[in-house]
Amino acid sequence: MKKVGLVMRKIQFAEAQGPRVFAERLQALAAELGVEIIFISPERHVSGHDWIPGYEHEKGDLVNYDIVLDQIYAQGIEHVIFTVSGFTYLKMFIKNSVLFPHSFPDPALTGYEMMKPFYSIVDKAIVQTEFLKKQLDSVFGVTDVDVIPIGFSEELANRYFDPGAIVHNRVLWIGRDEENRRPDLVLEYARRNPDREVYMVFGGERYRESMKKYNIPGNVKLQFALSQAEIFQLMNSAKVYWSCSKFDTFAMPLTEALAMGKIVVKPEHPCYDHISSRHAFAGNEHNWFELVNMALDSPHSHSLDNREYAFGKFSSTVMKEGYRQFFDGWLK
């Protein structure tokens, strides 16, 4: 079985969020394709949070190259996928290195200035959307780019889909307690709409502490570090899924929401252009509250159009076929 190293930060493996879900899904589907995905991450100069003083973001990656390379060499790995730009210099040591970004140098994201120098030497990438492929070309001149989505679990999307269990005044938001995710907007919506039930789901237990700084309205229910099954079950119960982030590289919960037939309210930023089904409505902070309420008041409890669109574009089957073609070329 051919070995491929997947290099991620320790925190990405530790939290019940997109990167770890991607890692586990890639490992499982790659095994079906005869490829062994080996998880690699540094242990030194990292903490249970994104950074510790002196080793913020990409700086922390740079001072851990020896540990990462030791793991790669010990396993006899010749092909590497890395998910953060701080490990771009792996290409100096491992010829077959490819970037799969969970973040991108966009001004909306913390640390984007620190990412930019690393992107200037990227020569091969896998991205989740056509938008990111165009950005890599136009901003950084990277043309060797494959587009492969992070596929949702079709098994979970079928097991938990039950229109009869939808709570018609329930809104679901999934994110982090970070400024670019705008949890403050969700809390303000809840204050102004006390008759609506708002669920906010956070990927890590650490947000249980950070959310204590907010005054949480009584109609808001906070959830932390849910399993994928718990997320799909909760997703099914909501009528509307709302994302109000400033920027995303893919927005996995949005594709899962489409797969569960939710009416979707999303940002109008072009990075969300792939979320473009019949009952997916784009807005901004000036009209989101109205859009969410209009969606909740819709005579449609769910959208089979959204569900069909997601299964055709973002399923695990689509992801597996994308990696089948990618590995066939890259691992020869």
Phi and psi in degrees as GROMACS dihedral restraints (atoms count N, CA, C in turn):
[ dihedral_restraints ]
;  ai    aj    ak    al  type     phi  dphi    fc
    3     4     5     6     1   -70.5    20    10
    4     5     6     7     1   137.4    20    10
    6     7     8     9     1   -97.6    20    10
    7     8     9    10     1   137.8    20    10
    9    10    11    12     1  -131.6    20    10
   10    11    12    13     1   126.4    20    10
   12    13    14    15     1   -83.3    20    10
   13    14    15    16     1   135.1    20    10
   15    16    17    18     1  -111.5    20    10
   16    17    18    19     1   108.3    20    10
   18    19    20    21     1   -98.2    20    10
   19    20    21    22     1   118.0    20    10
   21    22    23    24     1  -137.2    20    10
   22    23    24    25     1   162.7    20    10
   24    25    26    27     1   -70.1    20    10
   25    26    27    28     1   154.7    20    10
   27    28    29    30     1   -54.3    20    10
   28    29    30    31     1   -44.5    20    10
   30    31    32    33     1   -65.0    20    10
   31    32    33    34     1   -29.8    20    10
   33    34    35    36     1   -68.1    20    10
   34    35    36    37     1   -34.6    20    10
   36    37    38    39     1   -75.1    20    10
   37    38    39    40     1   -23.7    20    10
   39    40    41    42     1   -85.7    20    10
   40    41    42    43     1   -24.3    20    10
   42    43    44    45     1  -106.5    20    10
   43    44    45    46     1   151.5    20    10
   45    46    47    48     1   -81.8    20    10
   46    47    48    49     1    63.8    20    10
   48    49    50    51     1  -132.2    20    10
   49    50    51    52     1  -174.4    20    10
   51    52    53    54     1   -49.2    20    10
   52    53    54    55     1   -51.1    20    10
   54    55    56    57     1   -58.4    20    10
   55    56    57    58     1   -43.9    20    10
   57    58    59    60     1   -69.9    20    10
   58    59    60    61     1   -39.3    20    10
   60    61    62    63     1   -60.0    20    10
   61    62    63    64     1   -43.9    20    10
   63    64    65    66     1   -59.5    20    10
   64    65    66    67     1   -46.3    20    10
   66    67    68    69     1   -58.9    20    10
   67    68    69    70     1   -47.1    20    10
   69    70    71    72     1   -67.7    20    10
   70    71    72    73     1   -37.5    20    10
   72    73    74    75     1   -69.0    20    10
   73    74    75    76     1   -41.8    20    10
   75    76    77    78     1   -63.6    20    10
   76    77    78    79     1   -42.1    20    10
   78    79    80    81     1   -60.9    20    10
   79    80    81    82     1   -42.5    20    10
   81    82    83    84     1   -68.6    20    10
   82    83    84    85     1   -47.2    20    10
   84    85    86    87     1   -73.2    20    10
   85    86    87    88     1   -31.5    20    10
   87    88    89    90     1   -64.9    20    10
   88    89    90    91     1   -37.5    20    10
   90    91    92    93     1   -59.7    20    10
   91    92    93    94     1   -36.7    20    10
   93    94    95    96     1   -67.4    20    10
   94    95    96    97     1   -22.9    20    10
   96    97    98    99     1   -97.6    20    10
   97    98    99   100     1     7.0    20    10
   99   100   101   102     1    81.4    20    10
  100   101   102   103     1    24.4    20    10
  102   103   104   105     1  -123.3    20    10
  103   104   105   106     1   129.7    20    10
  105   106   107   108     1   -96.1    20    10
  106   107   108   109     1   116.5    20    10
  108   109   110   111     1   -90.5    20    10
  109   110   111   112     1   122.5    20    10
  111   112   113   114     1  -110.3    20    10
  112   113   114   115     1   121.6    20    10
  114   115   116   117     1   -76.2    20    10
  115   116   117   118     1   132.7    20    10
  117   118   119   120     1  -134.3    20    10
  118   119   120   121     1   131.2    20    10
  120   121   122   123     1  -156.1    20    10
  121   122   123   124     1   151.3    20    10
  123   124   125   126     1   -77.7    20    10
  124   125   126   127     1   151.4    20    10
  126   127   128   129     1  -109.6    20    10
  127   128   129   130     1   -22.2    20    10
  129   130   131   132     1   -88.0    20    10
  130   131   132   133     1   146.7    20    10
  132   133   134   135     1    59.4    20    10
  133   134   135   136     1    33.9    20    10
  135   136   137   138     1  -132.9    20    10
  136   137   138   139     1   163.2    20    10
  138   139   140   141     1  -140.3    20    10
  139   140   141   142     1  -173.0    20    10
  141   142   143   144     1   -75.7    20    10
  142   143   144   145     1    -0.1    20    10
  144   145   146   147     1  -115.6    20    10
  145   146   147   148     1  -174.8    20    10
  147   148   149   150     1   -68.1    20    10
  148   149   150   151     1   -27.9    20    10
  150   151   152   153     1  -159.9    20    10
  151   152   153   154     1   162.0    20    10
  153   154   155   156     1  -124.6    20    10
  154   155   156   157     1   152.7    20    10
  156   157   158   159     1   -53.0    20    10
  157   158   159   160     1   130.2    20    10
  159   160   161   162     1    96.6    20    10
  160   161   162   163     1   -18.1    20    10
  162   163   164   165     1  -129.6    20    10
  163   164   165   166     1    37.4    20    10
  165   166   167   168     1   -65.3    20    10
  166   167   168   169     1   138.0    20    10
  168   169   170   171     1    45.6    20    10
  169   170   171   172     1  -123.1    20    10
  171   172   173   174     1   -63.3    20    10
  172   173   174   175     1   -28.8    20    10
  174   175   176   177     1   -60.3    20    10
  175   176   177   178     1   -39.3    20    10
  177   178   179   180     1   -64.8    20    10
  178   179   180   181     1   -31.6    20    10
  180   181   182   183     1   -68.9    20    10
  181   182   183   184     1   -42.9    20    10
  183   184   185   186     1   -59.2    20    10
  184   185   186   187     1   -39.7    20    10
  186   187   188   189     1   -81.4    20    10
  187   188   189   190     1     3.3    20    10
  189   190   191   192     1  -114.4    20    10
  190   191   192   193     1    10.9    20    10
  192   193   194   195     1   -59.5    20    10
  193   194   195   196     1   -37.3    20    10
  195   196   197   198     1   -62.6    20    10
  196   197   198   199     1   -41.3    20    10
  198   199   200   201     1   -65.8    20    10
  199   200   201   202     1   -43.9    20    10
  201   202   203   204     1   -64.2    20    10
  202   203   204   205     1   -45.3    20    10
  204   205   206   207     1   -65.3    20    10
  205   206   207   208     1   -37.6    20    10
  207   208   209   210     1   -58.6    20    10
  208   209   210   211     1   -43.3    20    10
  210   211   212   213     1   -65.9    20    10
  211   212   213   214     1   -41.8    20    10
  213   214   215   216     1   -63.4    20    10
  214   215   216   217     1   -47.9    20    10
  216   217   218   219     1   -67.0    20    10
  217   218   219   220     1   -38.2    20    10
  219   220   221   222     1   -62.2    20    10
  220   221   222   223     1   -30.6    20    10
  222   223   224   225     1   -91.1    20    10
  223   224   225   226     1    -3.8    20    10
  225   226   227   228     1    66.5    20    10
  226   227   228   229     1    34.9    20    10
  228   229   230   231     1   -86.3    20    10
  229   230   231   232     1   133.0    20    10
  231   232   233   234     1  -115.8    20    10
  232   233   234   235     1    -6.9    20    10
  234   235   236   237     1  -129.7    20    10
  235   236   237   238     1   132.2    20    10
  237   238   239   240     1  -133.9    20    10
  238   239   240   241     1   134.5    20    10
  240   241   242   243     1  -108.6    20    10
  241   242   243   244     1   127.2    20    10
  243   244   245   246     1  -122.5    20    10
  244   245   246   247     1   144.4    20    10
  246   247   248   249     1  -106.3    20    10
  247   248   249   250     1    -5.7    20    10
  249   250   251   252     1  -128.0    20    10
  250   251   252   253     1   144.3    20    10
  252   253   254   255     1   -64.9    20    10
  253   254   255   256     1   -22.4    20    10
  255   256   257   258     1   -60.7    20    10
  256   257   258   259     1   -17.8    20    10
  258   259   260   261     1  -100.4    20    10
  259   260   261   262     1    16.5    20    10
  261   262   263   264     1   -59.6    20    10
  262   263   264   265     1   -32.4    20    10
  264   265   266   267     1   -69.0    20    10
  265   266   267   268     1    -3.5    20    10
  267   268   269   270     1   -57.1    20    10
  268   269   270   271     1   -27.0    20    10
  270   271   272   273     1   -63.8    20    10
  271   272   273   274     1   -19.6    20    10
  273   274   275   276     1   -71.7    20    10
  274   275   276   277     1   -23.0    20    10
  276   277   278   279     1  -110.1    20    10
  277   278   279   280     1   -36.0    20    10
  279   280   281   282     1  -119.5    20    10
  280   281   282   283     1   109.8    20    10
  282   283   284   285     1   -56.9    20    10
  283   284   285   286     1   -44.5    20    10
  285   286   287   288     1   -92.4    20    10
  286   287   288   289     1    78.9    20    10
  288   289   290   291     1  -121.4    20    10
  289   290   291   292     1   136.1    20    10
  291   292   293   294     1  -134.6    20    10
  292   293   294   295     1   138.4    20    10
  294   295   296   297     1   -88.0    20    10
  295   296   297   298     1   130.1    20    10
  297   298   299   300     1  -121.3    20    10
  298   299   300   301     1    92.7    20    10
  300   301   302   303     1   -77.5    20    10
  301   302   303   304     1   129.4    20    10
  303   304   305   306     1   -93.1    20    10
  304   305   306   307     1    -4.7    20    10
  306   307   308   309     1  -141.1    20    10
  307   308   309   310     1   169.8    20    10
  309   310   311   312     1  -152.6    20    10
  310   311   312   313     1   145.9    20    10
  312   313   314   315     1   -70.4    20    10
  313   314   315   316     1    71.6    20    10
  315   316   317   318     1  -109.0    20    10
  316   317   318   319     1   139.4    20    10
  318   319   320   321     1   -56.1    20    10
  319   320   321   322     1   -19.7    20    10
  321   322   323   324     1   -74.3    20    10
  322   323   324   325     1   -14.2    20    10
  324   325   326   327     1  -104.9    20    10
  325   326   327   328     1   138.9    20    10
  327   328   329   330     1   -59.0    20    10
  328   329   330   331     1   133.7    20    10
  330   331   332   333     1    80.8    20    10
  331   332   333   334     1    14.5    20    10
  333   334   335   336     1   -65.9    20    10
  334   335   336   337     1   -32.3    20    10
  336   337   338   339     1   -64.0    20    10
  337   338   339   340     1   -34.8    20    10
  339   340   341   342     1   -71.4    20    10
  340   341   342   343     1   -27.6    20    10
  342   343   344   345     1   -75.2    20    10
  343   344   345   346     1   -32.6    20    10
  345   346   347   348     1   -55.0    20    10
  346   347   348   349     1   -45.7    20    10
  348   349   350   351     1   -60.0    20    10
  349   350   351   352     1   -33.3    20    10
  351   352   353   354     1   -68.4    20    10
  352   353   354   355     1   -39.1    20    10
  354   355   356   357     1   -66.9    20    10
  355   356   357   358     1   -21.5    20    10
  357   358   359   360     1   -68.8    20    10
  358   359   360   361     1   -15.0    20    10
  360   361   362   363     1  -114.3    20    10
  361   362   363   364     1     6.4    20    10
  363   364   365   366     1   -66.9    20    10
  364   365   366   367     1   134.6    20    10
  366   367   368   369     1  -123.1    20    10
  367   368   369   370     1   -11.0    20    10
  369   370   371   372     1  -149.0    20    10
  370   371   372   373     1   135.9    20    10
  372   373   374   375     1  -148.7    20    10
  373   374   375   376     1   154.4    20    10
  375   376   377   378     1  -114.7    20    10
  376   377   378   379     1   129.3    20    10
  378   379   380   381     1  -126.0    20    10
  379   380   381   382     1   167.4    20    10
  381   382   383   384     1   -94.2    20    10
  382   383   384   385     1   -15.7    20    10
  384   385   386   387     1  -139.5    20    10
  385   386   387   388     1   156.8    20    10
  387   388   389   390     1   -63.3    20    10
  388   389   390   391     1   -32.3    20    10
  390   391   392   393     1   -57.5    20    10
  391   392   393   394     1   -48.1    20    10
  393   394   395   396     1   -67.2    20    10
  394   395   396   397     1   -35.0    20    10
  396   397   398   399     1   -60.6    20    10
  397   398   399   400     1   -44.2    20    10
  399   400   401   402     1   -65.1    20    10
  400   401   402   403     1   -39.9    20    10
  402   403   404   405     1   -64.2    20    10
  403   404   405   406     1   -42.9    20    10
  405   406   407   408     1   -60.9    20    10
  406   407   408   409     1   -36.9    20    10
  408   409   410   411     1   -73.0    20    10
  409   410   411   412     1   -52.7    20    10
  411   412   413   414     1   -72.8    20    10
  412   413   414   415     1   -33.7    20    10
  414   415   416   417     1   -92.9    20    10
  415   416   417   418     1   -38.2    20    10
  417   418   419   420     1  -119.5    20    10
  418   419   420   421     1    -1.8    20    10
  420   421   422   423     1    70.0    20    10
  421   422   423   424     1    23.5    20    10
  423   424   425   426     1   -91.5    20    10
  424   425   426   427     1   118.6    20    10
  426   427   428   429     1  -110.8    20    10
  427   428   429   430     1   -16.5    20    10
  429   430   431   432     1   -88.7    20    10
  430   431   432   433     1    83.4    20    10
  432   433   434   435     1  -134.7    20    10
  433   434   435   436     1   127.6    20    10
  435   436   437   438     1  -103.2    20    10
  436   437   438   439     1   142.5    20    10
  438   439   440   441     1  -106.5    20    10
  439   440   441   442     1   113.6    20    10
  441   442   443   444     1  -136.6    20    10
  442   443   444   445     1   120.7    20    10
  444   445   446   447     1   -73.8    20    10
  445   446   447   448     1   160.3    20    10
  447   448   449   450     1   -82.7    20    10
  448   449   450   451     1   106.2    20    10
  450   451   452   453     1   -75.0    20    10
  451   452   453   454     1   137.5    20    10
  453   454   455   456     1   -76.9    20    10
  454   455   456   457     1   162.3    20    10
  456   457   458   459     1   -77.9    20    10
  457   458   459   460     1   111.7    20    10
  459   460   461   462     1   -64.9    20    10
  460   461   462   463     1   -34.2    20    10
  462   463   464   465     1   -61.8    20    10
  463   464   465   466     1   -45.3    20    10
  465   466   467   468     1   -68.8    20    10
  466   467   468   469     1   -39.4    20    10
  468   469   470   471     1   -65.1    20    10
  469   470   471   472     1   -28.2    20    10
  471   472   473   474     1   -84.9    20    10
  472   473   474   475     1   -40.5    20    10
  474   475   476   477     1   -62.9    20    10
  475   476   477   478     1   -39.3    20    10
  477   478   479   480     1  -101.4    20    10
  478   479   480   481     1     0.7    20    10
  480   481   482   483     1   -75.7    20    10
  481   482   483   484     1   113.4    20    10
  483   484   485   486     1  -151.2    20    10
  484   485   486   487     1    91.8    20    10
  486   487   488   489     1   -56.2    20    10
  487   488   489   490     1   -25.7    20    10
  489   490   491   492     1   -68.4    20    10
  490   491   492   493     1   -16.1    20    10
  492   493   494   495     1   -96.9    20    10
  493   494   495   496     1     5.7    20    10
  495   496   497   498     1   -72.7    20    10
  496   497   498   499     1   132.4    20    10
  498   499   500   501     1   -95.0    20    10
  499   500   501   502     1   116.9    20    10
  501   502   503   504     1   -75.3    20    10
  502   503   504   505     1    -8.2    20    10
  504   505   506   507     1  -113.1    20    10
  505   506   507   508     1    18.6    20    10
  507   508   509   510     1   -99.9    20    10
  508   509   510   511     1   128.0    20    10
  510   511   512   513     1  -110.8    20    10
  511   512   513   514     1   138.1    20    10
  513   514   515   516     1  -117.7    20    10
  514   515   516   517     1   135.3    20    10
  516   517   518   519     1  -130.4    20    10
  517   518   519   520     1   134.9    20    10
  519   520   521   522     1  -124.7    20    10
  520   521   522   523     1   129.1    20    10
  522   523   524   525     1  -175.3    20    10
  523   524   525   526     1  -153.8    20    10
  525   526   527   528     1  -128.2    20    10
  526   527   528   529     1   159.7    20    10
  528   529   530   531     1   -82.1    20    10
  529   530   531   532     1    72.2    20    10
  531   532   533   534     1  -134.0    20    10
  532   533   534   535     1   147.8    20    10
  534   535   536   537     1   -57.5    20    10
  535   536   537   538     1   -40.3    20    10
  537   538   539   540     1   -71.9    20    10
  538   539   540   541     1   -12.9    20    10
  540   541   542   543     1   -88.5    20    10
  541   542   543   544     1   -16.4    20    10
  543   544   545   546     1    60.8    20    10
  544   545   546   547     1    48.6    20    10
  546   547   548   549     1   -63.0    20    10
  547   548   549   550     1   -24.8    20    10
  549   550   551   552     1   -60.6    20    10
  550   551   552   553     1   -36.2    20    10
  552   553   554   555     1   -66.0    20    10
  553   554   555   556     1   -39.5    20    10
  555   556   557   558     1   -65.7    20    10
  556   557   558   559     1   -42.6    20    10
  558   559   560   561     1   -64.6    20    10
  559   560   561   562     1   -38.9    20    10
  561   562   563   564     1   -67.6    20    10
  562   563   564   565     1   -39.3    20    10
  564   565   566   567     1   -57.7    20    10
  565   566   567   568     1   -44.9    20    10
  567   568   569   570     1   -63.0    20    10
  568   569   570   571     1   -39.9    20    10
  570   571   572   573     1   -61.6    20    10
  571   572   573   574     1   -40.6    20    10
  573   574   575   576     1   -79.6    20    10
  574   575   576   577     1   -16.0    20    10
  576   577   578   579     1  -129.4    20    10
  577   578   579   580     1    69.6    20    10
  579   580   581   582     1   -64.7    20    10
  580   581   582   583     1   -15.0    20    10
  582   583   584   585     1   -84.8    20    10
  583   584   585   586     1    -4.8    20    10
  585   586   587   588     1   -98.1    20    10
  586   587   588   589     1   144.9    20    10
  588   589   590   591     1  -101.6    20    10
  589   590   591   592     1   120.5    20    10
  591   592   593   594     1  -116.4    20    10
  592   593   594   595     1   120.6    20    10
  594   595   596   597     1  -102.0    20    10
  595   596   597   598     1   130.3    20    10
  597   598   599   600     1  -118.8    20    10
  598   599   600   601     1   121.1    20    10
  600   601   602   603     1  -112.9    20    10
  601   602   603   604     1   129.4    20    10
  603   604   605   606     1  -117.2    20    10
  604   605   606   607     1   139.2    20    10
  606   607   608   609     1   -72.0    20    10
  607   608   609   610     1   -23.5    20    10
  609   610   611   612     1  -124.7    20    10
  610   611   612   613     1   152.0    20    10
  612   613   614   615     1   -63.6    20    10
  613   614   615   616     1   -25.9    20    10
  615   616   617   618     1   -61.2    20    10
  616   617   618   619     1   -23.3    20    10
  618   619   620   621     1   -75.3    20    10
  619   620   621   622     1   -16.1    20    10
  621   622   623   624     1   -59.5    20    10
  622   623   624   625     1   -37.0    20    10
  624   625   626   627     1   -78.9    20    10
  625   626   627   628     1   -44.9    20    10
  627   628   629   630     1   -67.0    20    10
  628   629   630   631     1   -28.6    20    10
  630   631   632   633     1   -72.8    20    10
  631   632   633   634     1   -10.9    20    10
  633   634   635   636     1   -67.9    20    10
  634   635   636   637     1   -15.7    20    10
  636   637   638   639     1   -75.0    20    10
  637   638   639   640     1   -13.9    20    10
  639   640   641   642     1   -95.2    20    10
  640   641   642   643     1   154.3    20    10
  642   643   644   645     1   -87.3    20    10
  643   644   645   646     1   107.3    20    10
  645   646   647   648     1   -89.5    20    10
  646   647   648   649     1   117.3    20    10
  648   649   650   651     1   -60.2    20    10
  649   650   651   652     1   154.5    20    10
  651   652   653   654     1   -65.3    20    10
  652   653   654   655     1   -21.5    20    10
  654   655   656   657     1   -92.0    20    10
  655   656   657   658     1     9.4    20    10
  657   658   659   660     1  -103.2    20    10
  658   659   660   661     1   132.2    20    10
  660   661   662   663     1  -116.3    20    10
  661   662   663   664     1   121.5    20    10
  663   664   665   666     1   -95.2    20    10
  664   665   666   667     1   138.2    20    10
  666   667   668   669     1  -131.8    20    10
  667   668   669   670     1   144.4    20    10
  669   670   671   672     1  -131.9    20    10
  670   671   672   673     1   137.8    20    10
  672   673   674   675     1    50.4    20    10
  673   674   675   676     1    51.2    20    10
  675   676   677   678     1   -75.9    20    10
  676   677   678   679     1   152.5    20    10
  678   679   680   681     1   -74.2    20    10
  679   680   681   682     1   165.9    20    10
  681   682   683   684     1   -59.4    20    10
  682   683   684   685     1   -40.7    20    10
  684   685   686   687     1   -62.7    20    10
  685   686   687   688     1   -41.9    20    10
  687   688   689   690     1   -65.3    20    10
  688   689   690   691     1   -36.6    20    10
  690   691   692   693     1   -65.5    20    10
  691   692   693   694     1   -45.8    20    10
  693   694   695   696     1   -65.9    20    10
  694   695   696   697     1   -36.8    20    10
  696   697   698   699     1   -65.4    20    10
  697   698   699   700     1   -44.8    20    10
  699   700   701   702     1   -67.1    20    10
  700   701   702   703     1   -40.5    20    10
  702   703   704   705     1   -56.7    20    10
  703   704   705   706     1   -43.1    20    10
  705   706   707   708     1   -60.3    20    10
  706   707   708   709     1   -35.1    20    10
  708   709   710   711     1   -74.6    20    10
  709   710   711   712     1   -18.7    20    10
  711   712   713   714     1   -86.3    20    10
  712   713   714   715     1   148.4    20    10
  714   715   716   717     1   -86.4    20    10
  715   716   717   718     1   -36.0    20    10
  717   718   719   720     1  -124.5    20    10
  718   719   720   721     1   135.5    20    10
  720   721   722   723     1  -108.6    20    10
  721   722   723   724     1   129.9    20    10
  723   724   725   726     1  -122.9    20    10
  724   725   726   727     1   126.3    20    10
  726   727   728   729     1  -116.2    20    10
  727   728   729   730     1   131.9    20    10
  729   730   731   732     1  -128.8    20    10
  730   731   732   733     1    26.4    20    10
  732   733   734   735     1   -69.1    20    10
  733   734   735   736     1   157.3    20    10
  735   736   737   738     1   -79.1    20    10
  736   737   738   739     1   -29.9    20    10
  738   739   740   741     1  -161.7    20    10
  739   740   741   742     1   144.6    20    10
  741   742   743   744     1  -142.9    20    10
  742   743   744   745     1   148.4    20    10
  744   745   746   747     1   -81.1    20    10
  745   746   747   748     1   -24.3    20    10
  747   748   749   750     1  -151.1    20    10
  748   749   750   751     1   -44.9    20    10
  750   751   752   753     1    70.1    20    10
  751   752   753   754     1    65.3    20    10
  753   754   755   756     1   -53.2    20    10
  754   755   756   757     1   -43.9    20    10
  756   757   758   759     1   -59.9    20    10
  757   758   759   760     1   -29.9    20    10
  759   760   761   762     1   -65.9    20    10
  760   761   762   763     1   -41.1    20    10
  762   763   764   765     1   -69.3    20    10
  763   764   765   766     1   -35.2    20    10
  765   766   767   768     1   -66.4    20    10
  766   767   768   769     1   -37.4    20    10
  768   769   770   771     1   -64.1    20    10
  769   770   771   772     1   -41.9    20    10
  771   772   773   774     1   -60.4    20    10
  772   773   774   775     1   -43.9    20    10
  774   775   776   777     1   -63.2    20    10
  775   776   777   778     1   -28.3    20    10
  777   778   779   780     1   -92.2    20    10
  778   779   780   781     1     9.8    20    10
  780   781   782   783     1    73.7    20    10
  781   782   783   784     1    21.8    20    10
  783   784   785   786     1   -73.3    20    10
  784   785   786   787     1   151.0    20    10
  786   787   788   789     1   -78.7    20    10
  787   788   789   790     1   125.9    20    10
  789   790   791   792     1  -109.7    20    10
  790   791   792   793     1   134.7    20    10
  792   793   794   795     1  -117.5    20    10
  793   794   795   796     1   125.9    20    10
  795   796   797   798     1  -136.9    20    10
  796   797   798   799     1   168.8    20    10
  798   799   800   801     1   -72.1    20    10
  799   800   801   802     1   155.6    20    10
  801   802   803   804     1   -87.9    20    10
  802   803   804   805     1     1.9    20    10
  804   805   806   807     1   -58.7    20    10
  805   806   807   808     1   140.5    20    10
  807   808   809   810     1   -62.7    20    10
  808   809   810   811     1   -15.1    20    10
  810   811   812   813     1   -66.7    20    10
  811   812   813   814     1   -11.6    20    10
  813   814   815   816     1  -104.4    20    10
  814   815   816   817     1    15.0    20    10
  816   817   818   819     1   -63.2    20    10
  817   818   819   820     1   -23.2    20    10
  819   820   821   822     1   -73.0    20    10
  820   821   822   823     1   -16.2    20    10
  822   823   824   825     1   -91.5    20    10
  823   824   825   826     1    82.5    20    10
  825   826   827   828     1  -134.4    20    10
  826   827   828   829     1    34.4    20    10
  828   829   830   831     1   -82.9    20    10
  829   830   831   832     1  -179.1    20    10
  831   832   833   834     1   -60.6    20    10
  832   833   834   835     1   -41.1    20    10
  834   835   836   837     1  -111.2    20    10
  835   836   837   838     1    46.9    20    10
  837   838   839   840     1  -123.2    20    10
  838   839   840   841     1   115.1    20    10
  840   841   842   843     1  -115.2    20    10
  841   842   843   844     1   126.2    20    10
  843   844   845   846     1   -95.7    20    10
  844   845   846   847     1   140.0    20    10
  846   847   848   849     1  -153.8    20    10
  847   848   849   850     1  -160.8    20    10
  849   850   851   852     1  -148.5    20    10
  850   851   852   853     1  -176.8    20    10
  852   853   854   855     1   -66.8    20    10
  853   854   855   856     1   -12.1    20    10
  855   856   857   858     1   -81.6    20    10
  856   857   858   859     1   -24.9    20    10
  858   859   860   861     1  -131.0    20    10
  859   860   861   862     1     4.5    20    10
  861   862   863   864     1   -58.7    20    10
  862   863   864   865     1   -42.9    20    10
  864   865   866   867     1   -59.4    20    10
  865   866   867   868     1   -42.0    20    10
  867   868   869   870     1   -66.9    20    10
  868   869   870   871     1   -40.5    20    10
  870   871   872   873     1   -63.3    20    10
  871   872   873   874     1   -43.0    20    10
  873   874   875   876     1   -61.5    20    10
  874   875   876   877     1   -43.8    20    10
  876   877   878   879     1   -68.0    20    10
  877   878   879   880     1   -38.2    20    10
  879   880   881   882     1   -62.4    20    10
  880   881   882   883     1   -40.3    20    10
  882   883   884   885     1   -66.2    20    10
  883   884   885   886     1   -41.4    20    10
  885   886   887   888     1   -64.4    20    10
  886   887   888   889     1   -32.5    20    10
  888   889   890   891     1   -88.6    20    10
  889   890   891   892     1     0.9    20    10
  891   892   893   894     1   -62.3    20    10
  892   893   894   895     1   144.2    20    10
  894   895   896   897     1   -68.1    20    10
  895   896   897   898     1   -14.3    20    10
  897   898   899   900     1   -86.7    20    10
  898   899   900   901     1   126.6    20    10
  900   901   902   903     1   -82.0    20    10
  901   902   903   904     1   -24.2    20    10
  903   904   905   906     1  -157.7    20    10
  904   905   906   907     1   174.2    20    10
  906   907   908   909     1  -129.4    20    10
  907   908   909   910     1   108.2    20    10
  909   910   911   912     1   -70.6    20    10
  910   911   912   913     1   -25.7    20    10
  912   913   914   915     1   -62.5    20    10
  913   914   915   916     1   -46.3    20    10
  915   916   917   918     1   -61.2    20    10
  916   917   918   919     1   -41.1    20    10
  918   919   920   921     1   -63.5    20    10
  919   920   921   922     1   -45.8    20    10
  921   922   923   924     1   -63.9    20    10
  922   923   924   925     1   -41.1    20    10
  924   925   926   927     1   -60.5    20    10
  925   926   927   928     1   -45.6    20    10
  927   928   929   930     1   -64.3    20    10
  928   929   930   931     1   -43.3    20    10
  930   931   932   933     1   -63.4    20    10
  931   932   933   934     1   -32.1    20    10
  933   934   935   936     1   -79.0    20    10
  934   935   936   937     1   -25.0    20    10
  936   937   938   939     1  -109.5    20    10
  937   938   939   940     1   -34.5    20    10
  939   940   941   942     1  -129.8    20    10
  940   941   942   943     1    18.4    20    10
  942   943   944   945     1   -77.9    20    10
  943   944   945   946     1   165.8    20    10
  945   946   947   948     1   -62.4    20    10
  946   947   948   949     1   -28.9    20    10
  948   949   950   951     1   -63.7    20    10
  949   950   951   952     1   -43.2    20    10
  951   952   953   954     1   -64.1    20    10
  952   953   954   955     1   -42.8    20    10
  954   955   956   957     1   -61.7    20    10
  955   956   957   958     1   -45.2    20    10
  957   958   959   960     1   -62.0    20    10
  958   959   960   961     1   -42.5    20    10
  960   961   962   963     1   -66.0    20    10
  961   962   963   964     1   -36.8    20    10
  963   964   965   966     1   -61.5    20    10
  964   965   966   967     1   -44.3    20    10
  966   967   968   969     1   -74.6    20    10
  967   968   969   970     1   -28.9    20    10
  969   970   971   972     1   -59.0    20    10
  970   971   972   973     1   -48.2    20    10
  972   973   974   975     1   -66.9    20    10
  973   974   975   976     1   -39.9    20    10
  975   976   977   978     1   -64.7    20    10
  976   977   978   979     1   -49.5    20    10
  978   979   980   981     1   -62.8    20    10
  979   980   981   982     1   -37.3    20    10
  981   982   983   984     1   -56.9    20    10
  982   983   984   985     1   -37.4    20    10
  984   985   986   987     1   -85.8    20    10
  985   986   987   988     1   -41.8    20    10
  987   988   989   990     1   -76.7    20    10
  988   989   990   991     1   -35.5    20    10
  990   991   992   993     1   -92.4    20    10
  991   992   993   994     1     3.8    20    10
